[in-house]
Amino acid sequence: MAGVAPADDGAVQREELLELVERFTAEQIIPRAAQYDREDVYPAELVEAMRRLGLFGITVPTAYGGSGLDLLTYTGIVERLAYGWMSVSGFLNTHFMACFLIEHFGTEDQKQRFLPRLASGEIRAAYSLSEPDAGSDVAAIRTRAVRDGDEYVVNGTKMWLTNGREAGLVAMLVKTADVEPSHRGLSVLLLEKPPGATHAGGITVGPNIHKLGYRGIETVELSLVDHRVPVTGLLGGEEHLGFTQMMAAVELGRVNIAARAVGVAQRALDESLRYAQEREAFGRPIAGHQAILFKLAEMGTKVKAARLMARSAAEQKMRGERADLDAGMAKLFCSEVCWEVCQDALRIHGGNGYAADYPIERLYRDAPLMIVGEGTNEIQKLVIGRRLLEEHRA
Ligand SMILES: Cc1cc2nc3c(=O)[nH]c(=O)nc-3n(C[C@H](O)[C@H](O)[C@H](O)COP(=O)(O)OP(=O)(O)OC[C@H]3O[C@@H](n4cnc5c(N)ncnc54)[C@H](O)[C@@H]3O)c2cc1C
């Protein structure tokens, strides 16, 4: 299958690319998703096929070996992949957050060193904020990096690293100074490691965390004991900018969650539309019962509104403007819509909705992650509320 041509060739228009991804989803993801999910195995062939398609470099600038495509194309791709299986959209998410960090905040040397390899998919990236005792309260992280000559010595434990084992690069938030307020003492290290290794230097990668859904993609704990990182791995070559840098990348992650929520919700809707016309009760298809029809109407309306929210947030972020409000609103709205639509889809499917033979059972287990990941929805409400007050001072 042909890969993604660089944008400045003009060879692949957004619609053509999205059609290509739609075909990839139909032919390669949908037929295998149930088995991958059931066995909770890492889908190496799918990741390799994504690499050959050029999907790991779509937003990386052409000057660094990527396709230089825009965020709207990115969200379209994420939506289509998640339609097939949510985990597949997760392979892209942390990778793009790391690419974004390097593109926007990295030194020229860091861009040259990492972006071409990330764009080709030769290495993939993880993004690490969370720790066992700090998730929403990012500034409370304890992993510490102490400068020793030309190196940082890193000690601590990071938690919930999506793509954490297979990644060759981890963009990691660490503490480099004890100051008040504490978020001003944080920095980002670009930490290299052999993909797939469980031990490297002072790093130990833990076993996969067994999860409700979002299976196949690895989520791991990563601990560091006197692990040495060259100072050339300090993002942008400057300390104490980590919090702002990571929060800018989180906005991209929130746009990803919004888009993947639309993909999962659309799948739940499509499965329900089909099932409601095929399944009969009381002498007619259940779609003929008004209670079911109303559910379908509400589901369809919500999915459409969610897609518009996701696109609007992508456009805002694409303009390079502050996007915490739009990305937060889109993440909140789309993830809640997705969860509601999956619950309605389960009801429409009756007993079959509870059976692993039907995709609804998996969608129902996958959907709640989007309420928690990239900042819980309670945290989104805090961000949104504060920003609204900022914009509308009485
Ligand atoms: C499958 C999976 C993959 C993940 N991947 C990554 C990853 O790749 N990289 C990464 O860094 N992290 C990752 N995470 C971590 C994720 O970002 C955190 O779980 C999330 O930010 C919430 O943090 P927490 O789990 O520590 O919850 P806590 O912060 O302990 O929150 C617990 C509850 O308290 C609420 N709460 C906390 N503070 C407030 C407040 N001030 N006001 C109101 N309510 C509040 C929360 O909303 C939540 O309901 C992943 C998580 C999961 C489950």
The ligand as an SDF file (V2000), in Angstrom:
LIG
                    3D

 53 58  0  0  0  0  0  0  0  0999 V2000
   -4.9210    3.5620   30.1300 C   0  0  0  0  0  0  0  0  0  0  0  0
   -4.2400    4.8100   30.5810 C   0  0  0  0  0  0  0  0  0  0  0  0
   -3.2080    5.3450   29.8290 C   0  0  0  0  0  0  0  0  0  0  0  0
   -2.5200    6.4740   30.2840 C   0  0  0  0  0  0  0  0  0  0  0  0
   -1.4580    6.9610   29.5590 N   0  0  0  0  0  0  0  0  0  0  0  0
   -0.7090    7.9560   30.0660 C   0  0  0  0  0  0  0  0  0  0  0  0
    0.4870    8.3770   29.4100 C   0  0  0  0  0  0  0  0  0  0  0  0
    0.8280    7.8860   28.3270 O   0  0  0  0  0  0  0  0  0  0  0  0
    1.2550    9.3310   29.9990 N   0  0  0  0  0  0  0  0  0  0  0  0
    0.9050    9.9020   31.1760 C   0  0  0  0  0  0  0  0  0  0  0  0
    1.6390   10.7600   31.6660 O   0  0  0  0  0  0  0  0  0  0  0  0
   -0.2320    9.5420   31.8210 N   0  0  0  0  0  0  0  0  0  0  0  0
   -1.0380    8.5890   31.2940 C   0  0  0  0  0  0  0  0  0  0  0  0
   -2.1920    8.1990   31.9520 N   0  0  0  0  0  0  0  0  0  0  0  0
   -2.5130    8.7970   33.2440 C   0  0  0  0  0  0  0  0  0  0  0  0
   -3.7050    9.7250   33.1820 C   0  0  0  0  0  0  0  0  0  0  0  0
   -3.3460   10.9030   32.5170 O   0  0  0  0  0  0  0  0  0  0  0  0
   -4.1540    9.9540   34.6440 C   0  0  0  0  0  0  0  0  0  0  0  0
   -4.7370    8.7450   35.0830 O   0  0  0  0  0  0  0  0  0  0  0  0
   -5.1380   11.0970   34.7700 C   0  0  0  0  0  0  0  0  0  0  0  0
   -4.4960   12.3230   34.5030 O   0  0  0  0  0  0  0  0  0  0  0  0
   -5.7260   11.1630   36.1840 C   0  0  0  0  0  0  0  0  0  0  0  0
   -4.7430   11.1040   37.1480 O   0  0  0  0  0  0  0  0  0  0  0  0
   -4.8600   10.0490   38.3640 P   0  0  0  0  0  0  0  0  0  0  0  0
   -5.1830    8.7310   37.7790 O   0  0  0  0  0  0  0  0  0  0  0  0
   -3.6370   10.1800   39.1930 O   0  0  0  0  0  0  0  0  0  0  0  0
   -6.1290   10.5090   39.1570 O   0  0  0  0  0  0  0  0  0  0  0  0
   -6.1440   11.5460   40.4030 P   0  0  0  0  0  0  0  0  0  0  0  0
   -5.4340   12.7850   40.0320 O   0  0  0  0  0  0  0  0  0  0  0  0
   -5.7230   10.8230   41.6190 O   0  0  0  0  0  0  0  0  0  0  0  0
   -7.7010   11.8520   40.4880 O   0  0  0  0  0  0  0  0  0  0  0  0
   -8.6290   10.9640   41.1180 C   0  0  0  0  0  0  0  0  0  0  0  0
  -10.0040   11.6080   41.0520 C   0  0  0  0  0  0  0  0  0  0  0  0
  -10.0000   12.8760   41.7330 O   0  0  0  0  0  0  0  0  0  0  0  0
  -10.4300   13.9010   40.8550 C   0  0  0  0  0  0  0  0  0  0  0  0
   -9.7130   15.1430   41.1460 N   0  0  0  0  0  0  0  0  0  0  0  0
   -8.3790   15.3060   41.3440 C   0  0  0  0  0  0  0  0  0  0  0  0
   -8.0910   16.5990   41.5780 N   0  0  0  0  0  0  0  0  0  0  0  0
   -9.2610   17.2730   41.5130 C   0  0  0  0  0  0  0  0  0  0  0  0
   -9.6250   18.6510   41.6470 C   0  0  0  0  0  0  0  0  0  0  0  0
   -8.7240   19.5960   41.8970 N   0  0  0  0  0  0  0  0  0  0  0  0
  -10.9380   18.9730   41.5170 N   0  0  0  0  0  0  0  0  0  0  0  0
  -11.8640   18.0230   41.2540 C   0  0  0  0  0  0  0  0  0  0  0  0
  -11.5800   16.7120   41.1110 N   0  0  0  0  0  0  0  0  0  0  0  0
  -10.2970   16.3460   41.2290 C   0  0  0  0  0  0  0  0  0  0  0  0
  -10.1300   13.3820   39.4600 C   0  0  0  0  0  0  0  0  0  0  0  0
  -10.9130   14.0180   38.4760 O   0  0  0  0  0  0  0  0  0  0  0  0
  -10.4460   11.9120   39.6310 C   0  0  0  0  0  0  0  0  0  0  0  0
  -11.8330   11.7410   39.5030 O   0  0  0  0  0  0  0  0  0  0  0  0
   -2.9210    7.0960   31.4880 C   0  0  0  0  0  0  0  0  0  0  0  0
   -3.9960    6.5740   32.2230 C   0  0  0  0  0  0  0  0  0  0  0  0
   -4.6480    5.4490   31.7810 C   0  0  0  0  0  0  0  0  0  0  0  0
   -5.7750    4.8900   32.6040 C   0  0  0  0  0  0  0  0  0  0  0  0
  1  2  1  0
  2  3  1  0
  2 52  2  0
  3  4  2  0
  4  5  1  0
  4 50  1  0
  5  6  2  0
  6  7  1  0
  6 13  1  0
  7  8  2  0
  7  9  1  0
  9 10  1  0
 10 11  2  0
 10 12  1  0
 12 13  2  0
 13 14  1  0
 14 15  1  0
 14 50  1  0
 15 16  1  0
 16 17  1  0
 16 18  1  0
 18 19  1  0
 18 20  1  0
 20 21  1  0
 20 22  1  0
 22 23  1  0
 23 24  1  0
 24 25  2  0
 24 26  1  0
 24 27  1  0
 27 28  1  0
 28 29  2  0
 28 30  1  0
 28 31  1  0
 31 32  1  0
 32 33  1  0
 33 34  1  0
 33 48  1  0
 34 35  1  0
 35 36  1  0
 35 46  1  0
 36 37  1  0
 36 45  1  0
 37 38  2  0
 38 39  1  0
 39 40  1  0
 39 45  2  0
 40 41  1  0
 40 42  2  0
 42 43  1  0
 43 44  2  0
 44 45  1  0
 46 47  1  0
 46 48  1  0
 48 49  1  0
 50 51  2  0
 51 52  1  0
 52 53  1  0
M  END
$$$$
